[in-house]
Amino acid sequence: MFESPSNPKPSDNRTSSSETEIRTADDTAMLTRIGQRDENAMEAVFRRYSGPVYSVALRVLRDSGQAEDVLQEVFLQLWRKPTAFAQNRGSLGAWLVVIARNRAIDVLRRRKPSDSVEDVVLASPVNVADEAERNTVMQKVRGVIANLPEEQRKTLHLAYFEGLSHTEIASRTGDPLGTVKTRIRQALITLRKALEA
């Protein structure tokens, strides 16, 4: 029914006033005419938007044959049901491009994978080995902190998780500044020994 954008119909130099009117008509008028089964209006819409629709399908599928199939499906859908386009949701061209993209993605999902699962390499922004080691260390640190005496654990929490200075901790807890420093130092020594073990 429609021609590929790469093979447009040769143009005839003779143009009627009806064809000129169609070329300059806005999308709303064209959709009305398509609803009345005006093939000239359909062809004009196809010429107007087939390029972007085909480009999007080709970009997603990377296969010209399948991209042309998607192109045909999109415009057949428009021909069959022009009322599906809701004008308050944007332009006709943008709507057709979104439909093409969705159709192309559906085609991709239906494709049989050509690579075996073992051959697929998934890029990860995280070094899995480093992340696993970090998680192990963090688990160990949590275990050591949980086993610290209550005063050391509380003081360490105020210093490293709430960001309080030694003076602020002493002020909040009412403990002497020397005691606060000693508790933090003892807690850190215990942690270091556990991590070195």
matplotlib code that plots the C-alpha trace (Angstrom):
import matplotlib.pyplot as plt

x = [0.0, 2.8, 6.2, 9.4, 10.8, 14.0, 11.9, 9.4, 6.9, 8.3, 6.7, 4.5, 5.1, 1.4, -0.3, -3.9, -5.3, -6.5, -3.0, -1.6, -4.3, -3.4, 0.3, -0.3, -3.1, -2.5, -2.5, -6.0, -7.5, -5.4, -6.7, -10.3, -9.7, -8.1, -11.2, -13.2, -10.9, -9.0, -6.0, -4.3, -4.4, -3.0, -0.2, 0.6, 0.8, 3.0, 5.4, 5.4, 6.3, 7.6, 11.2, 11.3, 9.2, 11.5, 14.6, 13.4, 12.5, 15.9, 17.8, 16.0, 16.1, 19.3, 17.6, 16.2, 13.7, 12.2, 12.2, 10.2, 7.7, 7.3, 6.8, 4.0, 2.3, 2.4, 0.8, -1.7, -2.8, -3.3, -5.3, -7.5, -8.1, -7.2, -9.3, -6.7, -4.6, -5.5, -4.6, -4.3, -1.3, 1.1, 1.8, 0.9, 4.5, 5.6, 2.8, 3.7, 7.4, 6.4, 4.2, 7.1, 9.5, 7.2, 6.5, 10.2, 10.9, 8.2, 9.9, 13.2, 11.6, 10.2, 13.6, 15.3, 18.6, 21.5, 24.1, 24.1, 23.7, 27.2, 28.6, 26.8, 29.0, 27.1, 28.9, 28.8, 29.8, 30.8, 33.8, 32.0, 35.1, 35.9, 32.2, 32.1, 35.3, 33.9, 30.7, 32.6, 34.7, 31.6, 29.9, 32.9, 33.0, 29.3, 29.9, 32.9, 30.9, 27.9, 30.2, 31.9, 31.0, 27.9, 29.8, 32.4, 29.7, 27.6, 30.6, 31.8, 28.4, 28.2, 31.7, 31.5, 27.8, 26.5, 29.8, 30.1, 33.5, 35.0, 34.0, 30.4, 30.2, 31.4, 28.9, 26.0, 26.9, 28.2, 31.3, 34.8, 36.6, 39.5, 37.0, 35.4, 38.8, 39.8, 36.6, 37.0, 40.7, 39.9, 37.1, 39.3, 42.1, 39.6, 38.3, 41.9, 42.9, 39.7, 40.4, 44.0, 43.1]
y = [0.0, 2.4, 2.8, 2.8, 6.3, 5.2, 4.5, 7.4, 7.5, 9.5, 13.0, 14.2, 17.8, 18.3, 19.0, 19.6, 22.2, 19.3, 17.9, 21.3, 21.8, 18.4, 19.2, 22.4, 21.1, 20.6, 17.3, 17.6, 18.2, 15.3, 13.0, 14.0, 13.2, 9.9, 9.1, 9.7, 7.2, 9.8, 8.0, 11.2, 12.5, 9.2, 9.4, 13.0, 12.0, 9.1, 11.3, 13.8, 11.4, 8.2, 9.4, 9.9, 6.8, 4.6, 6.2, 5.4, 1.8, 1.3, 2.8, 0.3, -2.8, -2.2, -4.2, -2.4, -5.1, -5.2, -1.4, -1.3, -3.8, -1.6, 1.5, -0.3, -1.4, 2.1, 3.7, 0.8, 1.4, 5.1, 4.2, 1.8, 4.0, 7.6, 8.5, 6.7, 9.8, 12.2, 15.7, 17.0, 14.7, 16.3, 16.3, 13.6, 13.1, 12.6, 10.2, 8.1, 8.0, 6.8, 4.0, 3.1, 2.9, 0.7, -1.6, -1.9, -2.8, -5.4, -6.9, -6.9, -8.8, -11.4, -12.1, -15.3, -14.5, -15.3, -15.4, -18.0, -16.7, -17.8, -15.5, -12.4, -9.9, -7.6, -4.3, -3.3, 0.0, -1.8, -4.1, -7.2, -8.6, -5.3, -4.9, -8.4, -7.7, -4.4, -6.1, -8.7, -6.1, -4.0, -7.1, -7.8, -4.1, -4.2, -7.4, -5.9, -2.7, -4.7, -6.5, -3.3, -2.2, 0.0, 3.2, 2.7, 1.8, 4.9, 7.2, 5.8, 6.2, 9.9, 10.5, 8.7, 8.4, 11.7, 13.6, 15.2, 16.4, 15.0, 18.2, 17.9, 14.3, 15.2, 18.0, 15.7, 12.7, 14.6, 12.5, 14.1, 14.9, 12.5, 9.7, 10.3, 10.3, 7.1, 5.3, 6.2, 5.2, 1.8, 1.2, 1.9, -0.3, -3.2, -2.6, -2.5, -5.7, -7.5, -6.3, -7.4, -10.8]
z = [0.0, 1.0, -0.5, 1.5, 2.1, 0.3, -2.9, -3.2, -6.0, -9.0, -8.9, -11.7, -12.6, -13.1, -9.8, -9.3, -6.9, -4.7, -4.4, -3.6, -1.0, 0.6, 0.7, 2.7, 4.9, 8.6, 10.3, 11.7, 8.2, 6.9, 9.6, 8.8, 5.1, 6.0, 8.1, 4.9, 3.1, 1.1, -0.3, -1.4, 2.2, 3.4, 0.8, 1.8, 5.5, 4.6, 2.6, 5.4, 8.3, 6.8, 7.0, 10.8, 11.4, 9.4, 11.0, 14.5, 13.6, 11.9, 14.8, 17.2, 15.0, 12.9, 10.2, 7.1, 6.3, 9.7, 9.9, 6.7, 8.2, 11.2, 8.9, 7.0, 10.3, 11.7, 8.7, 8.2, 11.8, 11.0, 7.8, 9.7, 12.7, 12.3, 15.4, 17.6, 17.5, 20.3, 19.3, 22.8, 23.4, 20.9, 17.2, 14.7, 13.7, 17.3, 17.9, 14.8, 15.9, 19.4, 17.9, 15.6, 18.5, 20.6, 17.6, 17.0, 20.6, 20.4, 17.3, 19.2, 22.1, 19.8, 18.2, 19.1, 20.8, 18.5, 21.2, 23.9, 27.4, 28.3, 25.5, 26.7, 28.6, 30.9, 31.6, 35.3, 36.7, 39.9, 40.3, 41.7, 43.4, 45.2, 46.1, 47.6, 49.6, 50.8, 51.9, 53.8, 55.6, 56.5, 57.9, 60.1, 61.2, 62.2, 64.1, 66.0, 66.8, 68.0, 70.5, 71.8, 75.4, 75.4, 76.2, 73.4, 70.9, 71.8, 71.7, 68.4, 66.9, 67.9, 66.5, 63.1, 62.3, 63.7, 63.0, 66.5, 67.7, 70.9, 72.8, 71.5, 72.5, 76.0, 76.2, 75.1, 77.3, 80.3, 80.3, 80.7, 77.4, 78.3, 78.8, 75.4, 73.7, 75.5, 74.5, 70.9, 70.9, 72.5, 70.1, 67.1, 68.4, 68.8, 65.2, 63.8, 65.5, 64.3, 60.7, 60.8, 62.2]

ax = plt.figure().add_subplot(projection="3d")
ax.plot(x, y, z, "-o")
ax.set_aspect("equal")
plt.show()
